[in-house]
Amino acid sequence: MALALRTMRDDDLPQVLAIEQAGSPAPWSPRIFHDCLREGHHCRVVEVDGGVAAFTIYSLVAGELHLFNIAVAPAQRRRGLARQMLTQVLNEAAASGCRAAWLEVRASNEAAITLYEQLGFIQVGVRKAYYPAYAGREDALQFSLEPLPVVESPAP
Ligand SMILES: CC(C)(COP(=O)(O)OP(=O)(O)OC[C@H]1O[C@@H](n2cnc3c(N)ncnc32)[C@H](O)[C@@H]1OP(=O)(O)O)[C@@H](O)C(=O)NCCC(=O)NCCS
């Protein structure tokens, strides 16, 4: 069954922040999430058993998808949630005419890198010492996917 992605609401933010804080060495502040909602970025959540289990934030601008953030609650990981979320987002982007997707990821984030490579992303660059890390700073790896997967037309 297709995963139900819905638009993030202000009242989701406490759960979204808990997921963010569990998943990043330098978590986004509440202010950044508020700004994303106010600026009209695509902010989506997935619910499991009535609670927010995962979220993603991205933009679709000038024919490109930019993935800003994606995270899954620790208890819900390795169940395919992130892969299904991203697949839906890529399909939405392709259907809206986007030609390419871009993202950045910490060099140490093996889980996310494996996920992106599984979906066909390839590494196209490095930003040296881009992210704050637990100790010092860490490189950002830049990944892209182009062209986006072709979306199957629904049966007539
Ligand atoms: C990265 C993250 C979003 C993956 O979410 P998830 O729902 O657990 O991922 P999925 O179950 O959809 O996994 C899809 C594939 O990604 C890879 N993967 C996911 N977690 C992995 C891990 N811990 N180690 C190695 N590969 C992993 C696997 O190839 C997996 O496929 P498989 O289960 O068939 O082997 C999750 O670990 C997370 O929230 N991490 C903290 C936040 C973060 O790092 N976000 C990315 C910022 S760029």
The ligand as a Gaussian input file, in Angstrom:
#p B3LYP/6-31G(d) Opt

LIG

0 1
 C       18.866000       7.851000       6.664000
 C       17.454000       7.521000       7.147000
 C       16.509000       8.651000       6.734000
 C       17.003000       6.193000       6.490000
 O       15.650000       5.964000       6.875000
 P       15.027000       4.484000       6.901000
 O       13.540000       4.621000       6.835000
 O       15.608000       3.719000       8.014000
 O       15.581000       3.882000       5.515000
 P       14.920000       2.693000       4.696000
 O       14.380000       1.655000       5.641000
 O       13.989000       3.257000       3.681000
 O       16.212000       2.083000       3.996000
 C       16.383000       2.122000       2.591000
 C       17.803000       1.655000       2.292000
 O       18.753000       2.583000       2.806000
 C       19.900000       1.865000       3.298000
 N       19.999000       2.024000       4.753000
 C       19.096000       2.577000       5.584000
 N       19.587000       2.579000       6.848000
 C       20.817000       2.029000       6.792000
 C       21.809000       1.778000       7.762000
 N       21.640000       2.082000       9.050000
 N       22.968000       1.220000       7.347000
 C       23.174000       0.897000       6.052000
 N       22.242000       1.114000       5.064000
 C       21.100000       1.680000       5.443000
 C       19.665000       0.405000       2.957000
 O       20.175000       0.174000       1.655000
 C       18.154000       0.338000       2.940000
 O       17.667000      -0.708000       2.166000
 P       17.482000      -2.176000       2.832000
 O       16.806000      -1.984000       4.163000
 O       16.629000      -2.878000       1.830000
 O       18.865000      -2.718000       2.977000
 C       17.434000       7.299000       8.708000
 O       18.495000       6.447000       9.081000
 C       17.532000       8.588000       9.496000
 O       16.517000       9.218000       9.810000
 N       18.774000       8.978000       9.849000
 C       18.968000      10.227000      10.621000
 C       18.669000      11.467000       9.778000
 C       19.532000      11.501000       8.536000
 O       20.675000      11.097000       8.534000
 N       18.926000      12.012000       7.449000
 C       19.610000      12.174000       6.180000
 C       20.149000      13.560000       6.075000
 S       21.024000      13.792000       4.525000

